[in-house]
Amino acid sequence: MLEIRPGRESDKPQILLLIKLVYGEDVAERAERRWHWQWYEDPRLTEPGFHGVVAEWNGQVIACVSSLPAGLYIYGLPVEAFWFVDGLVHWSSVRRALRSQKRAKSPSRGAPDLSKGLYAAMLNHPSAGVMQMGKHLTDGAAVVCYKIGASAQLGTGSWSRLISFRQPLKGVVGKPLALALGWLVDLAVPRIPKAAHQVNLHEGCFDERFDVLWNQVKDDYQAITRRDSVTLNWRYRRHPDTAYTVLTVTDKNAVLGYLVYSCFYRHQQYRAHIVDLLVHRQYYAVLDDLLITAMLKMRAECVHRVECYAGNSQVVSALKRTKFKERFQNGNPQSTLVRGLPEVELYITRGDGDGG
């Protein structure tokens, strides 16, 4: 019988095998490398171990969706909400399971409701939580989410900006000539102004000053995910395979705001993701200067393009002022889908959920 049930830690070998079958060996190795960090060290977990929903048939896990704790605060109060991520379906096994169930003379007691599909049945399982959020979904997954009552969170989406053509030029004319010509070609890129505030490179752990910032700003936003020092250190300083650069603006011993980014190669291009940023709501100039300084550092490092995922009107306005352009997928914004949340403006970044 096909069973949809809460996932458990003992499912780890089968989940990793499922990832390998669906996405390949490299992705499975990355998931295994991150497993303990993700499911045992995350300070937002109420208890250690894998949290999600699996579909099991004849003792084999054939589909899975993970539920990551969001650490969501609404109007300053914590609520239980989850990111649904890593939706995995081994379609050949699922089709065999469904055919087997259809051939049964009578439905088994407790058989799951598959009227909206297997993925919908997993998201509808009580273990997936009532308040759910998902971003960077495939078109197929998004359609299923809409069927079960999810909606697009207005104002959320991905933004990008060209930084420099020097790195792509290196592949064509070589490094020395690319550096010489880069300044000329980069005249076609929107100008990056100078920052008004002093922006510092923050090395080492996030300290108690970031707790002060978090406690001061969590009531400023209608809905925001947890960003205290414990969470920031877990997410950006103890990540198993990604290095992050942290920038801050300070006043005496107080942190007015910070920005986190990472650089990587994709499609033979050197790119960057701004994965987190936070300032006091009234400090628009600080937010602009963090973005400006990050881009200047990226240009010095020959980054070609930077992306930033935003879920707040203040951040979106800053991205527009610094010449970012919204990215679209099939003509639509790359919105976060939400389910079970009240109508609030959601402050999220790429670092939330499974972003990197």
C-alpha positions as a Markdown table, in Angstrom:
| # | Residue | x | y | z |
|---|---|---|---|---|
| 1 | Met | 0.0 | 0.0 | 0.0 |
| 2 | Leu | 1.1 | 3.6 | -0.7 |
| 3 | Glu | 1.6 | 5.4 | 2.6 |
| 4 | Ile | 2.2 | 9.1 | 3.3 |
| 5 | Arg | 3.7 | 9.6 | 6.7 |
| 6 | Pro | 6.0 | 11.9 | 8.7 |
| 7 | Gly | 9.7 | 11.4 | 7.7 |
| 8 | Arg | 12.1 | 10.2 | 10.3 |
| 9 | Glu | 15.9 | 10.1 | 10.7 |
| 10 | Ser | 16.0 | 6.4 | 9.8 |
| 11 | Asp | 14.8 | 7.4 | 6.3 |
| 12 | Lys | 18.1 | 9.2 | 5.6 |
| 13 | Pro | 19.7 | 6.5 | 3.4 |
| 14 | Gln | 16.6 | 6.2 | 1.3 |
| 15 | Ile | 16.2 | 10.0 | 1.0 |
| 16 | Leu | 19.8 | 10.4 | -0.1 |
| 17 | Leu | 19.3 | 7.6 | -2.6 |
| 18 | Leu | 16.1 | 9.3 | -3.9 |
| 19 | Ile | 18.1 | 12.6 | -4.3 |
| 20 | Lys | 20.7 | 10.7 | -6.3 |
| 21 | Leu | 18.2 | 9.1 | -8.6 |
| 22 | Val | 16.3 | 12.4 | -9.2 |
| 23 | Tyr | 19.1 | 15.0 | -9.2 |
| 24 | Gly | 22.3 | 13.1 | -9.5 |
| 25 | Glu | 25.3 | 12.1 | -7.4 |
| 26 | Asp | 26.7 | 15.6 | -6.9 |
| 27 | Val | 23.5 | 16.9 | -5.3 |
| 28 | Ala | 23.2 | 13.8 | -3.2 |
| 29 | Glu | 26.7 | 14.2 | -1.9 |
| 30 | Arg | 26.0 | 17.8 | -1.1 |
| 31 | Ala | 22.9 | 16.8 | 0.8 |
| 32 | Glu | 24.8 | 14.2 | 2.8 |
| 33 | Arg | 27.5 | 16.8 | 3.6 |
| 34 | Arg | 24.9 | 19.2 | 4.9 |
| 35 | Trp | 22.7 | 16.7 | 6.7 |
| 36 | His | 24.0 | 17.1 | 10.2 |
| 37 | Trp | 24.3 | 20.9 | 9.9 |
| 38 | Gln | 20.8 | 21.1 | 8.5 |
| 39 | Trp | 19.0 | 18.7 | 10.8 |
| 40 | Tyr | 21.0 | 18.8 | 14.0 |
| 41 | Glu | 22.6 | 22.2 | 14.4 |
| 42 | Asp | 19.8 | 24.5 | 13.2 |
| 43 | Pro | 18.8 | 26.5 | 16.3 |
| 44 | Arg | 15.3 | 26.8 | 15.1 |
| 45 | Leu | 14.6 | 23.1 | 15.3 |
| 46 | Thr | 12.3 | 22.0 | 18.2 |
| 47 | Glu | 14.0 | 18.6 | 18.1 |
| 48 | Pro | 16.9 | 17.2 | 16.2 |
| 49 | Gly | 16.5 | 15.0 | 13.1 |
| 50 | Phe | 14.9 | 15.1 | 9.7 |
| 51 | His | 11.6 | 16.9 | 9.5 |
| 52 | Gly | 9.3 | 16.3 | 6.5 |
| 53 | Val | 6.9 | 14.0 | 4.8 |
| 54 | Val | 7.6 | 10.9 | 2.7 |
| 55 | Ala | 5.6 | 8.7 | 0.5 |
| 56 | Glu | 6.5 | 5.0 | 1.0 |
| 57 | Trp | 5.5 | 2.0 | -1.1 |
| 58 | Asn | 6.5 | -1.5 | -0.3 |
| 59 | Gly | 9.0 | -0.3 | 2.2 |
| 60 | Gln | 10.7 | 2.1 | -0.3 |
| 61 | Val | 10.6 | 5.9 | -0.1 |
| 62 | Ile | 9.5 | 7.1 | -3.5 |
| 63 | Ala | 8.7 | 10.7 | -2.8 |
| 64 | Cys | 9.7 | 13.3 | -0.1 |
| 65 | Val | 9.3 | 16.9 | 0.8 |
| 66 | Ser | 11.4 | 18.5 | 3.6 |
| 67 | Ser | 9.9 | 21.0 | 6.1 |
| 68 | Leu | 12.5 | 23.5 | 7.3 |
| 69 | Pro | 11.6 | 25.6 | 10.4 |
| 70 | Ala | 11.2 | 29.2 | 9.3 |
| 71 | Gly | 11.7 | 30.9 | 12.6 |
| 72 | Leu | 8.9 | 33.3 | 11.6 |
| 73 | Tyr | 7.8 | 36.2 | 13.7 |
| 74 | Ile | 4.5 | 38.0 | 12.9 |
| 75 | Tyr | 4.0 | 41.4 | 14.6 |
| 76 | Gly | 6.9 | 40.6 | 16.9 |
| 77 | Leu | 5.6 | 37.2 | 18.1 |
| 78 | Pro | 7.0 | 33.8 | 17.0 |
| 79 | Val | 4.7 | 31.4 | 15.1 |
| 80 | Glu | 5.2 | 27.9 | 13.8 |
| 81 | Ala | 5.9 | 28.1 | 10.0 |
| 82 | Phe | 7.9 | 25.9 | 7.6 |
| 83 | Trp | 9.6 | 26.2 | 4.3 |
| 84 | Phe | 8.7 | 23.3 | 2.1 |
| 85 | Val | 11.9 | 22.4 | 0.1 |
| 86 | Asp | 13.6 | 19.6 | -1.8 |
| 87 | Gly | 10.4 | 18.1 | -3.3 |
| 88 | Leu | 11.5 | 14.8 | -4.7 |
| 89 | Val | 9.4 | 12.4 | -6.7 |
| 90 | His | 10.7 | 9.2 | -8.3 |
| 91 | Trp | 8.1 | 9.2 | -11.0 |
| 92 | Ser | 8.5 | 5.6 | -12.4 |
| 93 | Ser | 8.1 | 4.2 | -8.9 |
| 94 | Val | 5.2 | 6.5 | -8.2 |
| 95 | Arg | 3.4 | 5.4 | -11.3 |
| 96 | Arg | 3.8 | 1.8 | -10.4 |
| 97 | Ala | 2.5 | 2.5 | -6.9 |
| 98 | Leu | -0.5 | 4.3 | -8.3 |
| 99 | Arg | -1.3 | 1.5 | -10.8 |
| 100 | Ser | -1.0 | -1.0 | -8.0 |
| 101 | Gln | -3.4 | 0.9 | -5.8 |
| 102 | Lys | -5.8 | 1.4 | -8.6 |
| 103 | Arg | -5.9 | -2.3 | -9.3 |
| 104 | Ala | -6.9 | -3.0 | -5.7 |
| 105 | Lys | -10.5 | -4.3 | -5.4 |
| 106 | Ser | -11.2 | -1.9 | -2.6 |
| 107 | Pro | -9.3 | 1.1 | -1.2 |
| 108 | Ser | -7.3 | 0.3 | 1.9 |
| 109 | Arg | -8.4 | 1.8 | 5.2 |
| 110 | Gly | -6.3 | 5.0 | 5.7 |
| 111 | Ala | -5.3 | 5.3 | 2.1 |
| 112 | Pro | -4.2 | 8.8 | 1.3 |
| 113 | Asp | -6.3 | 11.3 | -0.7 |
| 114 | Leu | -4.6 | 11.6 | -4.0 |
| 115 | Ser | -7.3 | 13.5 | -5.8 |
| 116 | Lys | -5.0 | 16.5 | -6.3 |
| 117 | Gly | -1.8 | 14.4 | -6.8 |
| 118 | Leu | 0.9 | 12.9 | -4.6 |
| 119 | Tyr | 2.8 | 16.1 | -4.1 |
| 120 | Ala | -0.4 | 17.8 | -2.9 |
| 121 | Ala | -1.1 | 14.9 | -0.5 |
| 122 | Met | 2.3 | 15.3 | 1.1 |
| 123 | Leu | 1.9 | 19.1 | 1.5 |
| 124 | Asn | -1.5 | 18.5 | 3.0 |
| 125 | His | -0.2 | 16.0 | 5.6 |
| 126 | Pro | -0.4 | 17.4 | 9.2 |
| 127 | Ser | 3.4 | 17.0 | 9.6 |
| 128 | Ala | 4.0 | 19.6 | 6.8 |
| 129 | Gly | 2.5 | 22.3 | 9.1 |
| 130 | Val | -0.3 | 24.8 | 8.7 |
| 131 | Met | 1.8 | 27.8 | 7.7 |
| 132 | Gln | 3.9 | 27.0 | 4.7 |
| 133 | Met | 6.2 | 28.9 | 2.4 |
| 134 | Gly | 8.1 | 28.0 | -0.7 |
| 135 | Lys | 10.3 | 29.8 | -3.2 |
| 136 | His | 12.2 | 29.0 | -6.4 |
| 137 | Leu | 9.6 | 26.4 | -7.3 |
| 138 | Thr | 9.3 | 24.7 | -10.6 |
| 139 | Asp | 6.2 | 25.5 | -12.7 |
| 140 | Gly | 4.8 | 22.0 | -11.9 |
| 141 | Ala | 5.2 | 22.4 | -8.2 |
| 142 | Ala | 3.7 | 25.9 | -8.3 |
| 143 | Val | 0.6 | 24.6 | -10.1 |
| 144 | Val | 0.1 | 22.0 | -7.3 |
| 145 | Cys | 0.5 | 24.6 | -4.6 |
| 146 | Tyr | -2.1 | 26.8 | -6.2 |
| 147 | Lys | -4.5 | 23.9 | -6.4 |
| 148 | Ile | -4.3 | 23.4 | -2.6 |
| 149 | Gly | -4.8 | 27.0 | -1.7 |
| 150 | Ala | -1.4 | 28.6 | -1.8 |
| 151 | Ser | -1.0 | 32.2 | -3.1 |
| 152 | Ala | 1.8 | 34.3 | -4.5 |
| 153 | Gln | 3.2 | 36.7 | -1.9 |
| 154 | Leu | 3.1 | 40.1 | -3.6 |
| 155 | Gly | 6.4 | 42.0 | -3.5 |
| 156 | Thr | 8.6 | 39.0 | -3.3 |
| 157 | Gly | 11.0 | 38.1 | -6.1 |
| 158 | Ser | 14.5 | 37.9 | -7.5 |
| 159 | Trp | 16.5 | 40.9 | -8.7 |
| 160 | Ser | 19.8 | 41.1 | -10.6 |
| 161 | Arg | 22.4 | 43.6 | -11.7 |
| 162 | Leu | 25.4 | 43.6 | -14.0 |
| 163 | Ile | 28.6 | 44.3 | -12.1 |
| 164 | Ser | 31.5 | 43.9 | -14.6 |
| 165 | Phe | 32.4 | 42.4 | -17.9 |
| 166 | Arg | 36.0 | 41.7 | -16.9 |
| 167 | Gln | 35.6 | 38.0 | -16.0 |
| 168 | Pro | 33.8 | 37.1 | -19.2 |
| 169 | Leu | 36.4 | 39.0 | -21.2 |
| 170 | Lys | 39.2 | 36.9 | -19.6 |
| 171 | Gly | 37.8 | 33.8 | -21.3 |
| 172 | Val | 38.0 | 35.6 | -24.7 |
| 173 | Val | 41.1 | 37.8 | -24.6 |
| 174 | Gly | 43.0 | 36.5 | -21.6 |
| 175 | Lys | 43.5 | 38.1 | -18.1 |
| 176 | Pro | 46.0 | 40.9 | -18.8 |
| 177 | Leu | 44.1 | 42.3 | -21.8 |
| 178 | Ala | 40.7 | 41.8 | -20.0 |
| 179 | Leu | 41.8 | 43.8 | -17.1 |
| 180 | Ala | 43.1 | 46.5 | -19.4 |
| 181 | Leu | 39.9 | 46.6 | -21.5 |
| 182 | Gly | 37.6 | 46.0 | -18.6 |
| 183 | Trp | 37.4 | 49.6 | -17.4 |
| 184 | Leu | 36.3 | 50.7 | -20.9 |
| 185 | Val | 33.7 | 47.9 | -21.5 |
| 186 | Asp | 32.3 | 48.5 | -18.0 |
| 187 | Leu | 31.3 | 52.0 | -19.0 |
| 188 | Ala | 28.2 | 50.2 | -20.4 |
| 189 | Val | 27.3 | 48.9 | -16.9 |
| 190 | Pro | 25.2 | 51.2 | -14.6 |
| 191 | Arg | 27.5 | 53.3 | -12.5 |
| 192 | Ile | 28.1 | 52.3 | -8.9 |
| 193 | Pro | 28.2 | 55.5 | -6.7 |
| 194 | Lys | 30.3 | 56.0 | -3.6 |
| 195 | Ala | 28.9 | 55.1 | -0.2 |
| 196 | Ala | 28.2 | 57.9 | 2.3 |
| 197 | His | 28.6 | 55.7 | 5.3 |
| 198 | Gln | 31.7 | 53.8 | 6.3 |
| 199 | Val | 31.0 | 50.1 | 5.6 |
| 200 | Asn | 33.2 | 47.6 | 7.3 |
| 201 | Leu | 34.2 | 44.0 | 6.6 |
| 202 | His | 33.0 | 41.9 | 9.5 |
| 203 | Glu | 35.1 | 38.9 | 10.2 |
| 204 | Gly | 34.6 | 36.3 | 12.8 |
| 205 | Cys | 31.4 | 35.4 | 14.6 |
| 206 | Phe | 28.2 | 37.4 | 14.8 |
| 207 | Asp | 28.2 | 38.8 | 18.3 |
| 208 | Glu | 25.7 | 40.2 | 20.8 |
| 209 | Arg | 25.5 | 43.5 | 18.8 |
| 210 | Phe | 23.5 | 41.5 | 16.2 |
| 211 | Asp | 21.1 | 40.3 | 18.9 |
| 212 | Val | 20.5 | 44.0 | 19.9 |
| 213 | Leu | 19.8 | 44.8 | 16.2 |
| 214 | Trp | 17.4 | 41.8 | 15.9 |
| 215 | Asn | 15.5 | 42.7 | 19.0 |
| 216 | Gln | 15.2 | 46.3 | 17.9 |
| 217 | Val | 13.9 | 45.6 | 14.3 |
| 218 | Lys | 11.8 | 42.4 | 14.7 |
| 219 | Asp | 8.8 | 44.6 | 15.7 |
| 220 | Asp | 9.4 | 47.0 | 12.8 |
| 221 | Tyr | 8.3 | 44.5 | 10.2 |
| 222 | Gln | 4.9 | 42.8 | 9.9 |
| 223 | Ala | 6.5 | 39.3 | 9.4 |
| 224 | Ile | 10.2 | 38.5 | 9.5 |
| 225 | Thr | 12.3 | 35.4 | 9.9 |
| 226 | Arg | 14.6 | 35.0 | 12.9 |
| 227 | Arg | 18.0 | 36.7 | 12.6 |
| 228 | Asp | 19.6 | 36.6 | 16.0 |
| 229 | Ser | 23.4 | 35.9 | 16.4 |
| 230 | Val | 22.8 | 32.2 | 17.1 |
| 231 | Thr | 20.9 | 31.8 | 13.8 |
| 232 | Leu | 23.3 | 33.9 | 11.8 |
| 233 | Asn | 26.4 | 32.1 | 13.1 |
| 234 | Trp | 24.8 | 28.7 | 12.2 |
| 235 | Arg | 23.7 | 29.9 | 8.8 |
| 236 | Tyr | 26.7 | 31.8 | 7.6 |
| 237 | Arg | 29.7 | 30.9 | 9.8 |
| 238 | Arg | 29.2 | 27.2 | 10.2 |
| 239 | His | 27.9 | 26.3 | 6.7 |
| 240 | Pro | 29.6 | 23.1 | 5.5 |
| 241 | Asp | 30.6 | 24.2 | 2.1 |
| 242 | Thr | 30.0 | 27.9 | 1.4 |
| 243 | Ala | 32.1 | 30.9 | 2.5 |
| 244 | Tyr | 30.3 | 34.2 | 3.0 |
| 245 | Thr | 31.4 | 37.8 | 3.1 |
| 246 | Val | 29.7 | 40.0 | 5.8 |
| 247 | Leu | 29.6 | 43.8 | 5.7 |
| 248 | Thr | 28.4 | 46.1 | 8.5 |
| 249 | Val | 27.6 | 49.7 | 9.2 |
| 250 | Thr | 28.2 | 50.6 | 12.8 |
| 251 | Asp | 27.7 | 53.6 | 15.0 |
| 252 | Lys | 30.1 | 53.5 | 18.0 |
| 253 | Asn | 29.4 | 50.0 | 19.3 |
| 254 | Ala | 26.0 | 49.5 | 17.7 |
| 255 | Val | 25.4 | 47.6 | 14.4 |
| 256 | Leu | 23.0 | 49.7 | 12.2 |
| 257 | Gly | 22.8 | 47.1 | 9.5 |
| 258 | Tyr | 24.6 | 44.2 | 7.8 |
| 259 | Leu | 24.7 | 42.4 | 4.4 |
| 260 | Val | 25.9 | 38.9 | 3.6 |
| 261 | Tyr | 27.0 | 37.7 | 0.1 |
| 262 | Ser | 28.7 | 34.7 | -1.5 |
| 263 | Cys | 30.5 | 34.3 | -4.8 |
| 264 | Phe | 30.5 | 31.3 | -7.1 |
| 265 | Tyr | 30.9 | 30.1 | -10.7 |
| 266 | Arg | 27.9 | 29.2 | -12.8 |
| 267 | His | 27.8 | 28.6 | -16.6 |
| 268 | Gln | 31.5 | 29.7 | -16.7 |
| 269 | Gln | 30.6 | 33.0 | -15.2 |
| 270 | Tyr | 31.7 | 34.4 | -11.8 |
| 271 | Arg | 28.6 | 35.5 | -10.0 |
| 272 | Ala | 27.4 | 36.6 | -6.6 |
| 273 | His | 24.3 | 36.2 | -4.4 |
| 274 | Ile | 23.3 | 38.7 | -1.8 |
| 275 | Val | 21.8 | 36.2 | 0.7 |
| 276 | Asp | 20.9 | 38.4 | 3.7 |
| 277 | Leu | 20.6 | 42.0 | 4.6 |
| 278 | Leu | 19.0 | 43.8 | 7.5 |
| 279 | Val | 18.9 | 47.4 | 8.8 |
| 280 | His | 16.7 | 49.5 | 11.0 |
| 281 | Arg | 13.6 | 50.3 | 9.0 |
| 282 | Gln | 14.3 | 54.1 | 9.0 |
| 283 | Tyr | 17.9 | 53.8 | 7.8 |
| 284 | Tyr | 17.4 | 53.8 | 4.0 |
| 285 | Ala | 20.8 | 55.3 | 3.4 |
| 286 | Val | 22.5 | 52.6 | 5.3 |
| 287 | Leu | 20.8 | 49.9 | 3.2 |
| 288 | Asp | 21.8 | 51.7 | 0.0 |
| 289 | Asp | 25.4 | 52.0 | 1.2 |
| 290 | Leu | 25.6 | 48.3 | 2.1 |
| 291 | Leu | 24.5 | 47.4 | -1.4 |
| 292 | Ile | 26.8 | 49.9 | -3.0 |
| 293 | Thr | 29.9 | 48.7 | -1.0 |
| 294 | Ala | 29.1 | 45.1 | -1.7 |
| 295 | Met | 28.9 | 45.8 | -5.5 |
| 296 | Leu | 32.2 | 47.7 | -5.4 |
| 297 | Lys | 33.9 | 44.8 | -3.7 |
| 298 | Met | 32.3 | 42.4 | -6.2 |
| 299 | Arg | 33.6 | 44.6 | -9.1 |
| 300 | Ala | 37.1 | 44.5 | -7.7 |
| 301 | Glu | 36.7 | 40.7 | -7.6 |
| 302 | Cys | 35.6 | 40.6 | -11.2 |
| 303 | Val | 32.1 | 39.4 | -10.4 |
| 304 | His | 30.0 | 39.5 | -13.6 |
| 305 | Arg | 26.4 | 39.6 | -12.2 |
| 306 | Val | 24.8 | 39.7 | -8.7 |
| 307 | Glu | 21.4 | 38.5 | -7.7 |
| 308 | Cys | 19.3 | 39.4 | -4.6 |
| 309 | Tyr | 16.0 | 37.8 | -3.5 |
| 310 | Ala | 13.8 | 40.3 | -1.7 |
| 311 | Gly | 10.6 | 40.1 | 0.1 |
| 312 | Asn | 10.1 | 43.6 | 1.6 |
| 313 | Ser | 9.2 | 47.0 | 0.0 |
| 314 | Gln | 12.1 | 48.7 | 1.7 |
| 315 | Val | 14.6 | 46.3 | 0.2 |
| 316 | Val | 12.9 | 46.4 | -3.2 |
| 317 | Ser | 13.1 | 50.2 | -3.2 |
| 318 | Ala | 16.8 | 50.1 | -2.3 |
| 319 | Leu | 17.4 | 47.6 | -5.1 |
| 320 | Lys | 15.6 | 49.9 | -7.6 |
| 321 | Arg | 17.7 | 52.9 | -6.4 |
| 322 | Thr | 20.9 | 50.9 | -7.0 |
| 323 | Lys | 19.8 | 49.9 | -10.5 |
| 324 | Phe | 18.8 | 46.2 | -10.0 |
| 325 | Lys | 16.3 | 44.8 | -12.4 |
| 326 | Glu | 13.6 | 42.3 | -11.4 |
| 327 | Arg | 14.0 | 38.8 | -12.8 |
| 328 | Phe | 11.0 | 37.0 | -14.4 |
| 329 | Gln | 10.3 | 33.4 | -15.0 |
| 330 | Asn | 8.0 | 32.8 | -18.0 |
| 331 | Gly | 7.0 | 36.4 | -17.8 |
| 332 | Asn | 6.1 | 36.2 | -14.1 |
| 333 | Pro | 7.8 | 37.4 | -10.9 |
| 334 | Gln | 9.6 | 34.7 | -9.0 |
| 335 | Ser | 7.3 | 35.1 | -6.0 |
| 336 | Thr | 7.3 | 33.2 | -2.8 |
| 337 | Leu | 4.2 | 31.0 | -2.4 |
| 338 | Val | 2.5 | 31.1 | 1.0 |
| 339 | Arg | -0.2 | 29.0 | 2.6 |
| 340 | Gly | -2.0 | 29.5 | 5.9 |
| 341 | Leu | -0.3 | 32.9 | 6.6 |
| 342 | Pro | -2.3 | 36.0 | 7.4 |
| 343 | Glu | -2.0 | 38.9 | 4.9 |
| 344 | Val | 1.2 | 40.5 | 6.0 |
| 345 | Glu | 4.3 | 41.9 | 4.2 |
| 346 | Leu | 7.0 | 39.2 | 4.4 |
| 347 | Tyr | 10.6 | 40.1 | 5.1 |
| 348 | Ile | 12.7 | 37.3 | 3.6 |
| 349 | Thr | 16.0 | 36.9 | 1.7 |
| 350 | Arg | 17.7 | 34.3 | -0.3 |
| 351 | Gly | 19.3 | 32.8 | 2.9 |
| 352 | Asp | 15.8 | 31.8 | 4.1 |
| 353 | Gly | 14.7 | 28.3 | 3.2 |
| 354 | Asp | 17.2 | 26.4 | 1.0 |
| 355 | Gly | 18.8 | 29.5 | -0.5 |
| 356 | Gly | 22.6 | 29.7 | -0.6 |
